[in-house]
Amino acid sequence: MKDEIHRKEYGIYDDEYSYLAFLESKLNHETFGLFHFIKDSNGEIPMDFIGRFENLQEDFKIVCDKLDISDHSLPQLLKRSYTHYTEAYTPKTKDLVYNLYKEEIEYFNFEFGE
């Protein structure tokens, strides 16, 4: 049901709608980019720390230490098994995503496949 709602929200009615088609027709960098959510009205990032999901437990510990919270453990409530995200990309989708998010990829030092 949730997937169906998201598909309708983005005007996706075809079960064969590809990731490439989504990127080419629906993705709006200014709306969906990370910087849209973390930059202030002056284009600055007014934060002293940004954690990464890839390092969730370690980065959560850093935040807890700064806030003087002794329990640094995050519970794992749901565990799913997925194929590596790189398997969903073609050379064309990889280039398209890089071009759309180049500023964020370079700022956060993201590497494809890490």
C-alpha positions as a printed NumPy array, in Angstrom:
array([[  0.   ,   0.   ,   0.   ],
       [  2.768,   2.461,   0.935],
       [  4.561,   1.778,  -2.361],
       [  1.297,   2.35 ,  -4.221],
       [  0.832,   5.727,  -2.514],
       [  4.363,   6.803,  -3.453],
       [  3.88 ,   5.631,  -7.016],
       [  0.665,   7.672,  -7.339],
       [  2.295,  10.703,  -5.723],
       [  4.934,  10.737,  -8.459],
       [  2.551,   9.872, -11.272],
       [  3.911,   6.354, -11.727],
       [  1.16 ,   4.097, -13.019],
       [  3.196,   1.644, -15.059],
       [  4.628,  -1.42 , -13.306],
       [  7.541,  -1.316, -15.735],
       [  8.453,   2.267, -14.803],
       [ 12.221,   2.151, -14.587],
       [ 14.612,   3.931, -12.287],
       [ 16.05 ,   5.683, -15.328],
       [ 12.598,   6.91 , -16.36 ],
       [ 12.048,   8.214, -12.836],
       [ 15.362,  10.058, -12.832],
       [ 14.812,  11.518, -16.272],
       [ 11.214,  12.645, -15.805],
       [ 10.464,  13.252, -12.132],
       [ 13.575,  14.044, -10.162],
       [ 13.951,  17.692,  -9.202],
       [ 17.394,  18.271,  -7.708],
       [ 16.418,  21.413,  -5.813],
       [ 13.526,  19.65 ,  -4.124],
       [ 15.085,  16.29 ,  -3.341],
       [ 18.772,  17.117,  -2.862],
       [ 20.329,  16.855,   0.58 ],
       [ 21.364,  20.486,   0.535],
       [ 17.742,  21.547,   0.125],
       [ 17.142,  20.276,   3.661],
       [ 20.352,  21.32 ,   5.407],
       [ 21.351,  24.671,   3.894],
       [ 19.953,  27.858,   5.36 ],
       [ 18.559,  30.778,   3.355],
       [ 22.114,  32.086,   2.836],
       [ 23.256,  28.793,   1.324],
       [ 25.311,  27.929,   4.4  ],
       [ 25.245,  24.684,   6.37 ],
       [ 24.652,  25.846,   9.97 ],
       [ 25.6  ,  22.566,  11.623],
       [ 28.709,  21.408,  13.408],
       [ 28.099,  17.722,  12.745],
       [ 26.281,  15.698,  10.092],
       [ 26.092,  11.967,  10.696],
       [ 25.977,   9.388,   7.955],
       [ 23.581,   6.486,   7.786],
       [ 26.487,   4.273,   6.764],
       [ 28.033,   5.014,  10.174],
       [ 24.789,   5.297,  12.113],
       [ 25.865,   3.66 ,  15.377],
       [ 29.265,   5.374,  15.439],
       [ 27.81 ,   8.791,  14.585],
       [ 24.999,   8.345,  17.115],
       [ 27.686,   7.772,  19.763],
       [ 29.353,  11.059,  18.805],
       [ 26.046,  12.902,  19.252],
       [ 25.376,  11.158,  22.572],
       [ 28.835,  12.107,  23.811],
       [ 28.274,  15.757,  22.858],
       [ 24.92 ,  15.734,  24.654],
       [ 26.289,  13.835,  27.654],
       [ 23.974,  10.857,  27.087],
       [ 25.438,   7.661,  28.482],
       [ 23.417,   5.071,  26.512],
       [ 24.98 ,   4.995,  23.04 ],
       [ 23.173,   1.934,  21.752],
       [ 20.619,   2.01 ,  18.968],
       [ 18.187,  -0.901,  18.845],
       [ 17.856,  -2.784,  15.584],
       [ 14.104,  -3.009,  15.134],
       [ 13.966,  -4.218,  11.558],
       [ 16.518,  -6.104,   9.553],
       [ 16.136,  -6.65 ,   5.856],
       [ 18.39 ,  -8.178,   3.297],
       [ 18.936,  -6.258,   0.076],
       [ 21.236,  -6.561,  -2.866],
       [ 23.94 ,  -3.916,  -2.969],
       [ 22.571,  -0.62 ,  -4.3  ],
       [ 25.145,  -0.575,  -7.1  ],
       [ 23.31 ,  -3.456,  -8.777],
       [ 20.382,  -1.115,  -9.503],
       [ 22.556,   1.266, -11.528],
       [ 23.525,   1.297, -15.158],
       [ 26.307,   3.536, -16.465],
       [ 23.609,   5.982, -17.615],
       [ 21.775,   6.152, -14.252],
       [ 25.097,   6.415, -12.412],
       [ 26.096,   9.421, -14.542],
       [ 22.669,  11.019, -14.234],
       [ 22.666,  10.765, -10.433],
       [ 26.228,  12.071, -10.278],
       [ 25.352,  15.08 , -12.425],
       [ 22.221,  15.844, -10.396],
       [ 23.951,  15.52 ,  -7.028],
       [ 27.55 ,  16.429,  -7.87 ],
       [ 27.777,  19.156,  -5.207],
       [ 26.548,  16.82 ,  -2.443],
       [ 28.601,  13.853,  -3.628],
       [ 31.758,  15.948,  -3.542],
       [ 30.921,  17.75 ,  -0.269],
       [ 30.279,  14.491,   1.605],
       [ 33.008,  12.549,  -0.25 ],
       [ 30.561,   9.88 ,  -1.373],
       [ 32.083,   7.121,  -3.461],
       [ 29.991,   4.903,  -5.708],
       [ 30.06 ,   1.391,  -4.302],
       [ 31.268,   2.265,  -0.794]])
